[in-house]
């Protein structure tokens, strides 16, 4: 975190609690209780109610495979099926099969790693374009953490797979 009074320094600490009740003033503010790393504040006077700018890192999985949120599908609702120029790319039946497979993958992951439940992984599917014939298929995946832009891939994909997103192929 950074204090306005000491703008050229960075300080560290551990979040002990975040209030579930926010106040609205130029956005939403949530009171946070932090245990400050005393070594990081050497030579600095910190007073109660000082304003800080903070970055709170919940989990850092920078080496994990992730996919853009725009490539992830959670539903088999007809109006939500992947389309190209108004034409549905994958049948509802194929999507049902992929979602069932993703659910089975999730059950297997839970059995092999019970601690994974704390990250609340979930089944989904992505649309994959097959390189040989250019056809599309629903690819089952199990996803984990998200920053709102990307999802962590826990199972079902590798780096070389070609997915369809809302705007580009990756």
Residue frames relative to the residue before (quaternion, step in Angstrom):
aa qw qx qy qz dx dy dz
X 1.0000 0.0000 0.0000 0.0000 0.00 0.00 0.00
X 0.2480 -0.7414 0.6040 0.1551 3.55 -1.29 0.37
X 0.2838 -0.7288 0.6009 0.1652 3.54 -1.12 0.77
X 0.5463 -0.6207 0.4441 0.3452 3.56 -0.96 0.80
X 0.6568 0.5308 -0.3067 0.4391 3.59 1.01 -0.78
X 0.7662 0.2177 -0.1200 0.5926 3.60 1.21 -0.51
X 0.0223 -0.8800 0.4745 0.0013 3.55 0.77 1.07
X 0.6838 0.4900 -0.2958 0.4526 3.61 1.14 -0.41
X 0.6911 0.4431 -0.2765 0.4996 3.63 1.27 0.12
X 0.2528 -0.7247 0.6209 0.1596 3.52 -1.25 0.57
X 0.1482 -0.7826 0.6023 0.0530 3.56 -1.03 0.88
X 0.2435 -0.7764 0.5637 0.1422 3.57 -1.20 0.47
X 0.0892 0.7780 -0.6187 0.0630 3.50 -1.29 0.44
X 0.4055 -0.6806 0.5523 0.2594 3.52 -1.37 -0.01
X 0.4117 -0.7057 0.5202 0.2487 3.57 -0.84 0.98
X 0.2132 -0.7799 0.5797 0.1009 3.56 -0.82 1.07
X 0.8007 -0.0809 0.0832 0.5877 3.60 1.04 -0.72
X 0.1234 -0.7385 0.6570 0.0874 3.54 -1.25 0.65
X 0.4280 -0.7097 0.4980 0.2552 3.56 -0.74 1.04
X 0.4121 -0.7092 0.5062 0.2666 3.61 -0.93 0.79
X 0.6732 0.4690 -0.2822 0.4972 3.58 1.28 -0.29
X 0.1434 -0.8068 0.5703 0.0566 3.55 -0.59 1.15
X 0.2975 -0.7068 0.6030 0.2199 3.52 -1.32 0.28
X 0.3417 -0.7571 0.5260 0.1828 3.56 -1.01 0.83
X 0.3005 0.6779 -0.6265 0.2400 3.53 -0.70 1.23
X 0.8019 -0.1547 0.0538 0.5746 3.59 -0.27 1.24
X 0.7671 -0.1229 0.0657 0.6262 3.57 0.89 0.94
X 0.5261 -0.6065 0.4725 0.3634 3.57 -1.25 -0.20
X 0.1536 -0.7810 0.6031 0.0523 3.55 -0.92 1.01
X 0.1200 -0.7813 0.6106 0.0492 3.55 -0.92 0.95
X 0.4176 -0.6915 0.5197 0.2780 3.61 -0.75 0.95
X 0.0912 -0.7907 0.6054 0.0033 3.56 -0.97 0.95
X 0.2155 -0.7422 0.6189 0.1402 3.57 -1.04 0.82
X 0.0448 -0.8116 0.5805 -0.0482 3.54 -0.70 1.19
X 0.2770 -0.6879 0.6395 0.2029 3.55 -1.11 0.76
X 0.2794 -0.7972 0.5193 0.1296 3.54 -0.48 1.24
X 0.4504 -0.6516 0.5434 0.2779 3.54 -1.07 0.85
X 0.3925 -0.7735 0.4488 0.2149 3.57 -0.35 1.26
X 0.6117 0.5485 -0.3621 0.4403 3.61 1.06 -0.58
X 0.6642 0.5227 -0.3148 0.4318 3.59 1.03 -0.69
X 0.7368 0.3995 -0.2345 0.4924 3.62 1.17 -0.42
X 0.2706 0.7820 -0.5173 0.2182 3.59 1.21 0.36
X 0.8258 0.1925 -0.1748 0.5005 3.56 -0.87 1.01
X 0.6572 0.4787 -0.2941 0.5024 3.59 1.27 0.17
X 0.2618 -0.7359 0.5993 0.1756 3.55 -1.10 0.70
X 0.0654 -0.7828 0.6188 0.0054 3.55 -0.67 1.16
X 0.1540 -0.8012 0.5768 0.0415 3.54 -0.83 1.08
X 0.6250 -0.5351 0.3928 0.4107 3.62 -1.14 0.46
X 0.8472 0.2090 -0.1850 0.4520 3.54 -1.23 0.70
X 0.3524 0.7000 -0.5357 0.3146 3.60 1.13 0.51
X 0.4358 -0.6913 0.5134 0.2618 3.57 -1.08 0.74
X 0.0572 -0.7906 0.6097 0.0092 3.53 -0.99 0.91
X 0.2679 -0.6663 0.6567 0.2304 3.51 -1.37 0.29
X 0.0209 -0.8409 0.5384 -0.0513 3.56 -0.56 1.17
X 0.1946 -0.7034 0.6666 0.1520 3.47 -1.32 0.52
X 0.1216 -0.7927 0.5955 0.0469 3.55 -0.70 1.08
X 0.1616 -0.7818 0.5994 0.0581 3.54 -0.58 1.22
X 0.2593 -0.7785 0.5551 0.1360 3.55 -0.58 1.17
X 0.7574 -0.1185 0.1138 0.6320 3.56 0.87 -1.00
X 0.1603 -0.7748 0.6028 0.1033 3.55 -1.02 0.76
X 0.0669 0.7890 -0.6008 0.1097 3.54 -0.29 1.33
X 0.0538 0.8611 -0.5039 0.0408 3.57 0.78 0.99
X 0.7017 0.4566 -0.2796 0.4701 3.63 1.16 -0.38
X 0.5165 0.6534 -0.4119 0.3698 3.58 1.21 0.23
X 0.5179 -0.5952 0.5031 0.3528 3.55 -1.26 0.42
X 0.0155 0.7988 -0.6006 0.0317 3.59 -0.89 0.90
X 0.2347 -0.7553 0.5980 0.1295 3.50 -1.28 0.53
X 0.5676 -0.5820 0.4394 0.3821 3.59 -1.11 0.54
X 0.5735 -0.6005 0.4359 0.3471 3.57 -1.04 0.78
X 0.6353 0.5581 -0.3289 0.4204 3.60 1.07 -0.68
X 0.6659 0.4863 -0.3184 0.4677 3.62 1.21 -0.18
X 0.6191 0.5797 -0.3252 0.4182 3.60 1.28 -0.21
X 0.0970 -0.7722 0.6273 0.0280 3.55 -1.07 0.90
X 0.1929 -0.8084 0.5521 0.0673 3.55 -0.97 0.90
X 0.7753 0.3621 -0.1352 0.4995 3.55 1.16 -0.45
X 0.3268 -0.7169 0.5713 0.2297 3.51 -1.29 0.35
X 0.3028 0.7602 -0.5179 0.2494 3.59 1.23 0.36
X 0.5605 -0.6583 0.3928 0.3134 3.56 -0.80 1.06
X 0.6998 0.4688 -0.2875 0.4559 3.61 0.91 -0.82
X 0.6937 0.4558 -0.2745 0.4854 3.60 1.26 -0.24
X 0.4266 0.7159 -0.4615 0.3041 3.60 1.26 -0.02
X 0.5712 -0.5959 0.4306 0.3650 3.61 -1.09 0.68
X 0.0509 -0.8097 0.5841 -0.0234 3.58 -0.88 1.01
X 0.1143 -0.7324 0.6635 0.1016 3.49 -1.36 0.38
X 0.8228 -0.0861 -0.0070 0.5617 3.59 -0.54 1.21
X 0.7380 -0.4371 0.2193 0.4649 3.55 0.97 0.91
X 0.6310 0.5219 -0.3331 0.4675 3.60 1.26 -0.21
X 0.4462 -0.6909 0.5058 0.2604 3.58 -0.87 1.02
X 0.3781 -0.7613 0.4902 0.1927 3.57 -0.79 1.06
X 0.7984 0.1654 -0.0384 0.5777 3.57 1.08 -0.80
X 0.4875 -0.6704 0.4722 0.3000 3.57 -1.01 0.78
X 0.6202 -0.5390 0.4233 0.3815 3.54 -1.24 0.51
X 0.6244 0.5433 -0.3357 0.4498 3.60 1.03 -0.78
X 0.6585 0.4982 -0.3111 0.4704 3.62 0.92 -0.86
X 0.6461 0.5117 -0.3178 0.4688 3.57 1.04 -0.74
X 0.6229 0.5325 -0.3369 0.4635 3.60 1.01 -0.79
X 0.6411 0.5147 -0.3167 0.4731 3.58 0.99 -0.86
X 0.6678 0.5034 -0.3038 0.4564 3.61 0.88 -0.93
X 0.6663 0.4943 -0.3095 0.4647 3.60 0.93 -0.84
X 0.6289 0.5143 -0.3308 0.4801 3.61 1.07 -0.71
X 0.6455 0.5062 -0.3154 0.4771 3.59 0.99 -0.81
X 0.6456 0.5122 -0.3217 0.4662 3.60 0.96 -0.83
X 0.6317 0.5225 -0.3309 0.4675 3.58 1.01 -0.77
X 0.6432 0.5084 -0.3138 0.4788 3.62 0.99 -0.82
X 0.6260 0.5301 -0.3299 0.4673 3.59 1.01 -0.80
X 0.6460 0.5245 -0.3126 0.4581 3.57 0.99 -0.86
X 0.6387 0.5161 -0.3269 0.4678 3.59 0.93 -0.84
X 0.6455 0.5161 -0.3130 0.4680 3.61 0.98 -0.83
X 0.6495 0.5128 -0.3163 0.4638 3.57 0.95 -0.86
X 0.6420 0.5217 -0.3227 0.4599 3.60 0.96 -0.84
X 0.6590 0.5084 -0.3095 0.4599 3.58 0.98 -0.82
X 0.7254 0.4374 -0.2477 0.4703 3.59 0.91 -0.88
X 0.8016 0.0963 -0.0396 0.5888 3.60 1.16 -0.52
X 0.1866 -0.8348 0.5087 0.0977 3.62 0.25 1.25
X 0.6040 0.5773 -0.3589 0.4161 3.61 1.11 -0.58
X 0.5335 0.6501 -0.3895 0.3755 3.56 1.22 -0.43
X 0.5314 0.6514 -0.3955 0.3701 3.60 1.18 -0.52
X 0.6123 0.5737 -0.3588 0.4089 3.61 1.05 -0.65
X 0.6755 0.4638 -0.2898 0.4945 3.61 1.19 -0.45
X 0.3367 -0.7926 0.4518 0.2331 3.58 1.36 0.01
X 0.0595 0.8102 -0.5789 0.0702 3.61 0.61 1.08
X 0.1153 -0.8056 0.5800 0.0376 3.57 -1.17 0.51
X 0.4891 -0.6587 0.4868 0.2998 3.56 -1.20 0.58
X 0.0860 0.7670 -0.6314 0.0753 3.56 -1.15 0.67
X 0.2459 -0.7383 0.5803 0.2403 3.55 -1.25 -0.34
X 0.2255 -0.7227 0.6331 0.1612 3.50 -1.33 0.42
X 0.4281 -0.6697 0.5360 0.2844 3.55 -1.22 0.44
X 0.1023 -0.8027 0.5875 0.0067 3.52 -0.73 1.14
X 0.2583 -0.7300 0.6087 0.1730 3.55 -1.06 0.80
X 0.3648 -0.7453 0.5187 0.2059 3.54 -0.69 1.11
X 0.4670 -0.7251 0.4312 0.2648 3.62 -0.75 1.02
X 0.6423 0.5607 -0.3343 0.4016 3.60 1.07 -0.64
X 0.8436 0.1331 -0.0405 0.5187 3.59 0.67 -1.06
X 0.4992 -0.6902 0.4074 0.3294 3.60 1.26 0.03
X 0.4487 0.6786 -0.4581 0.3581 3.59 1.29 0.13
X 0.3874 -0.7146 0.5382 0.2229 3.55 -1.29 0.33
X 0.0118 -0.7860 0.6176 0.0250 3.54 -1.22 0.54
X 0.4665 -0.6312 0.5390 0.3057 3.51 -1.29 0.45
X 0.1543 -0.7990 0.5794 0.0459 3.56 -0.65 1.16
X 0.3535 -0.7476 0.5170 0.2209 3.63 -0.60 1.09
X 0.0100 0.7851 -0.6185 0.0310 3.56 -1.06 0.82
X 0.2323 -0.6927 0.6520 0.2028 3.50 -1.37 0.31
X 0.1377 -0.8149 0.5626 0.0221 3.54 -0.70 1.14
X 0.2646 -0.7674 0.5685 0.1337 3.52 -1.24 0.57
X 0.8633 -0.0268 0.0503 0.5015 3.51 -0.86 -1.04
X 0.0977 -0.7829 0.6127 0.0452 3.53 -1.23 0.57
X 0.2731 -0.7299 0.5981 0.1869 3.53 -1.20 0.60
X 0.6442 -0.5124 0.3105 0.4755 3.57 1.30 0.22
X 0.7327 0.3552 -0.2173 0.5383 3.58 1.19 -0.50
X 0.7931 0.1358 -0.0341 0.5928 3.56 1.10 -0.77
X 0.2468 -0.7264 0.6182 0.1711 3.54 -1.33 0.45
X 0.4522 -0.6399 0.5542 0.2809 3.53 -1.14 0.70
X 0.2595 -0.7543 0.5841 0.1502 3.59 -0.91 0.93
X 0.1988 -0.7997 0.5597 0.0873 3.57 -0.60 1.16
X 0.7916 -0.1006 0.0753 0.5980 3.57 1.11 -0.64
X 0.6940 0.5162 -0.3559 0.3537 3.53 -1.21 0.62
X 0.7911 0.2263 -0.1302 0.5532 3.62 1.17 -0.36
X 0.1652 -0.7322 0.6429 0.1524 3.50 -1.37 0.29
X 0.7168 -0.4762 0.3023 0.4100 3.57 -1.26 0.30
X 0.7083 0.4920 -0.2742 0.4256 3.60 1.01 -0.68
X 0.4906 0.6763 -0.4325 0.3390 3.62 1.23 -0.07
X 0.3032 -0.7459 0.5717 0.1573 3.57 -1.16 0.74
X 0.0822 -0.8270 0.5560 -0.0065 3.56 -0.43 1.25
X 0.3684 -0.6790 0.5842 0.2490 3.52 -1.31 0.41
X 0.1192 -0.7704 0.6231 0.0640 3.56 -0.85 1.01
X 0.7084 -0.4446 0.3059 0.4549 3.56 -1.23 -0.03
X 0.8140 0.2431 -0.1385 0.5090 3.60 1.12 -0.43
X 0.8201 0.0989 -0.0252 0.5631 3.63 1.02 -0.66
X 0.4439 -0.6258 0.5563 0.3191 3.54 -1.35 0.24
X 0.0602 -0.7998 0.5968 0.0231 3.59 -0.91 0.95
